[in-house]
Structure formats: structure tokens, C-alpha cells
Amino acid sequence: MTWQEIYDLLDVGVRETAWMVGVSALLTAVGGLLVGVLLVLTGAGGLLPLRPLNAVLGLIVNVGRSLPFIILLVAVIPFTRVVVGTTIGTDAAIVPLTIGAIPFFARIVESALREVPPDVVAAATAMGATRTQIVGKVLLREALPALVAGLTITVIALVGYSAMAGVVGGGGLGDLAIRYGYQRFETEVMIATVVALVVLVQLVQMVGDVLVRRLSHR
């Protein structure tokens, strides 16, 4: 296989991986932020303490985090088929990627919000701020650097998850490494795939670090 052919394969693989990770990261950011905020609000000492709801959410998050992704990938195949109509390809891989990442990011959000000084929340409450205002203008704003750092970690985890999705035909760089690097013994393709993954992760980490530094100096 020529290097031009390898480059063409990598181009497709990187595009597919970027699509899977990008869409699932967006859905994870929304879902994980919502669940994380609810965990904080409904927990002991929260603005809206609801022990039963908090216990249910905590259980769901813990179950989601306890399953290895490759097992989750197979377990949600029927649900994936219902949602996107197929279990093969990048669109199908987005479903388990999102389901697997939301609990992970939700715990990061919960931890970041709990690090906000209680005095800040108390001051906002004393000034008559509503729960919505406290969440949006106090908790999330104060925890924004930590949230961005946590999202960066989550996106990097999604890159790894997307590679595992290639084992079951999810597309992307993982699928490329399995089909060509492993099954066809194309060592050059395997090396190129590894390099591409490392570069992709480094880029995500660099962008995340820059954003965190800028937000921390605001």
C-alpha cells in the first residue's frame, strides 16, 4: 500500500472520528451538564433537595460509569437500531458514545459545581436571586474553567471510545486500524492510525488548556 493510499484512508478516518466525537461531545455536554446540575440541586444542602430523585440519578450515573464501553456498545445495539435505524457506521456509533460519556461528564460537572464557595451562593441568595439565576449566573459561571477542563477530558475519552467503536463497524480511525492494520497486517496503516490519534488528542488538550487559562484570568 502506497503512502498516498494510506493518506486517503486516514483522511476519511479522521473525518469520521471528528464527526462521531464532535456530535457526541455536544450531546454529552448538554446531557451531562443537565444531570450534573440536577445532582447538585437535589443533593443534601442543595437549592432543591429531593432525596429520591437524587438517589435515582446517582444510581443511573453509577451504573453508566461502571460498564466498560465495549460492553455498553453491544448492550445498546437494539436501542441504537431504534434511534438511527442501523447499528453500523458513524451515526450509529454516536448513540453508545453519548450514552457512555454523559454519566462520566455528569460526575465532573457535579464535582466542579460543589467546589464553588458556599459563601458565594449564600450571598446571591441573600440578594434575592432565584434558583435559575443562582445556577446560571453563580454556579456555572464560577465553575466554568473547571467545566471546560472536564469537558476536555471527556472529549479525549470520547476519542478513545470512538476507536473502540471501530471494532463493531463504527467507522473512524478505530475501524481503519482493525480492518487494515490488524486484519490485513498493514503495519504502516496501524502506525499512521496511532500517530493520527495521538495528534488528535494533543490538539484537543491544547485547545482545552488555552480555553481554561483564558477563562481563569477573566
C-alpha positions, 0 to 999 in steps of 0.5 A, spaced: 500 500 500 502 506 497 503 512 502 498 516 498 493 510 499 494 510 506 493 518 506 486 517 503 484 512 508 486 516 514 483 522 511 476 519 511 478 516 518 479 522 521 473 525 518 469 520 521 472 520 528 471 528 528 464 527 526 462 521 531 466 525 537 464 532 535 456 530 535 457 526 541 461 531 545 455 536 544 450 531 546 454 529 552 455 536 554 448 538 554 446 531 557 451 531 562 451 538 564 443 537 565 444 531 570 450 534 573 446 540 575 440 536 577 445 532 582 447 538 585 440 541 586 437 535 589 443 533 593 443 534 601 444 542 602 442 543 595 437 549 592 432 543 591 433 537 595 429 531 593 432 525 596 429 520 591 430 523 585 437 524 587 438 517 589 435 515 582 440 519 578 446 517 582 444 510 581 443 511 573 450 515 573 453 509 577 451 504 573 453 508 566 460 509 569 461 502 571 460 498 564 466 498 560 464 501 553 465 495 549 460 492 553 455 498 553 456 498 545 453 491 544 448 492 550 445 498 546 445 495 539 437 494 539 436 501 542 441 504 537 437 500 531 431 504 534 434 511 534 438 511 527 435 505 524 442 501 523 447 499 528 453 500 523 457 506 521 458 513 524 451 515 526 450 509 529 456 509 533 454 516 536 448 513 540 453 508 545 458 514 545 453 519 548 450 514 552 457 512 555 460 519 556 454 523 559 454 519 566 462 520 566 461 528 564 455 528 569 460 526 575 465 532 573 460 537 572 457 535 579 464 535 582 466 542 579 459 545 581 460 543 589 467 546 589 464 553 588 464 557 595 458 556 599 459 563 601 458 565 594 451 562 593 449 564 600 450 571 598 446 571 591 441 568 595 441 573 600 440 578 594 434 575 592 436 571 586 432 565 584 434 558 583 435 559 575 439 565 576 443 562 582 445 556 577 446 560 571 449 566 573 453 563 580 454 556 579 456 555 572 459 561 571 464 560 577 465 553 575 466 554 568 474 553 567 473 547 571 467 545 566 471 546 560 477 542 563 472 536 564 469 537 558 476 536 555 477 530 558 471 527 556 472 529 549 479 525 549 475 519 552 470 520 547 476 519 542 478 513 545 471 510 545 470 512 538 476 507 536 473 502 540 467 503 536 471 501 530 471 494 532 463 493 531 463 497 524 463 504 527 467 507 522 473 512 524 480 511 525 478 505 530 475 501 524 481 503 519 486 500 524 482 493 525 480 492 518 487 494 515 492 494 520 490 488 524 486 484 519 490 485 513 497 486 517 498 493 514 503 495 519 504 502 516 496 503 516 496 501 524 502 506 525 499 512 521 492 510 525 496 511 532 500 517 530 493 520 527 490 519 534 495 521 538 495 528 534 488 528 535 488 528 542 494 533 543 490 538 539 484 537 543 488 538 550 491 544 547 485 547 545 482 545 552 488 548 556 488 555 552 480 555 553 481 554 561 487 559 562 483 564 558 477 563 562 481 563 569 484 570 568 477 573 566 
